[in-house]
Amino acid sequence: MLVTEVTDKSYSDFLAERLFKPLNMKNTGFGVGRLSEGMIPAKFYHPDGKAEPLEVVSLLASGGISSTAEDLCKFADSFSKDLIILSTQSRLEMLAAQPSELQGKLQGQGFPFGLGWDYADIEPYSGEELRLYGKSGGTGQYSAMLYTIPSQRISVAYIASGPQCNSSEIAYNILSSYLEEKGLIVIEEGMISLPVKAQPIPSELMNYEGYYDSGSNTLRIELDNENGMMIIYLVDGGNESAILSAVYNGGYFYDGDNRFYLASVDGTDYFMEYESKFAFYKIKAEKVKHINQPLELSISLNNKVWLRRNVRAFEETLLLPTHIISSSEIPGLPGYVNFNGLKVVRSLDYADMSVRSMRDLTELTLAEHNGDVWALLSGAEYMPYELAPLMNVGINNLIIGSEGRNEWLNASFDAILNFEIPNKGRVLVFGSESILYDNMVDRGDILVPAGSLIEVAGNPGDKFQVVVSAVD
């Protein structure tokens, strides 16, 4: 928006004129549908061999650009002093470390953020001659990593089809091998990990026990002083399961090659994890503060299921887990609710982010809709699971209303389903643990067990038919 306002040009035209053309990035553009003639984009294939439709990510300035590894290296080379695209002042600012407010207040080197970089000035690549910068990229179908050493004009880019590929590790290994071959670094053999002897946990650390928010999960830290152990529990409503145990020794907690410590800065407690590859510590979770006078929402959210109602047919696979969300309350945390992450209740209809240091946090608002209470989650609309109509044997007609909201059906019995789907319509069937059907990749009849949920999404006025045959 700023680029358009200042230059009076579209964002895509601006980048093409100021970056892509000067850097000869001929195979870079907006979306996989706009690749150069003869270019074939890599598709994402499921383990059963089914290919997802080509992904389009409309997050301009934070994704949505397709490129090749070679073009990414051309882009990275623009930060060397020998290839001037930016002004000297801008280039130096982008290559300067951008420390967080916690820098210098925690043990060891903190997360080495840069201006646009995930990593800037990371060990063992530091100093003017070998300073390394890195930027990762990941979507529902792709994984990418870019490393560059501007002083040496050395860059490595790696792109893979499939979100689970560890592009960061692969690109790092390629870079390290190349630097060793050129005599710029010496790769030391890995040390053999020895068991760590447990020591009693100092009494001052016992105050760190309690609940922590990692952004995606709620954790509880328990410290066993006598045995020198830290146990981490994953909290799901009133249920807990141990996911990690670490031995205390000399100020740190050890779990094999993993190392952790607990720290307090400006009244906030943190659970820190050591990133061994780059020798820095990152915040694993932030402690949730106790509330002296906890508030409650107007309705209980404990053990409730919510169905999203502003889904668009073209949404990518990455967002499918957001279509169905369970909410809960934690008995040991009055004043908090868990709705796609832990939130602190501020009023009868509003719950705020519970911590400050995690990413991708959301806010929760309750609102009345046709006499029922819906939930608004930072732009996503949810209705209670109970409002989804039960499917019937025979033809079930579902029509997308004028507001374009997707519709749901609840499968209360085992059945065989067949669908009549309008052009550009989407049908999804959610089982208890996985997606059973998606017309983007699936065809034909489907056997659906009781308890499944059918979702249809399309344009206003679109009509879907769900043909149901009961299974004896």
Secondary structure, DSSP 8 states (H G I E B T S, - for coil): -HHHHHHSS-HHHHHIIIIITTTT-TT-EESGGG--TT------B-TTS-B--------TTSS-EE--HHHHHHHHHTTSTTS-SS-HHHHHHHTSB---TTTTTSSS-----BSS-SEESBTTB-STTT--EEEEEE-SSEEEEEEEETTTTEEEEEEEESTT--HHHHHHHHHHHHHHHTTS------------------GGGGGG-EEEE-SS-EEEEEEETTTTEEEEEEEETTEEEEEEEEEEETTEEEETTEEEEEEEETTEEEEEEEETTTTEEEEEEEE----SS----SS--TTEEEEES---TT--GGGGGGSEEEEE--TT-TTEEEESSEEEEEETTEEEES-SSSSS---EEEEEETTEEEEEETTEEEEEGGGS-B--SEEEEEE--TT---EEEE--S-EEEEEE--TT-EEEEE-SSSEEEETTT--S-EEE-TT-EEEEE-STT-EEEEEEEE--
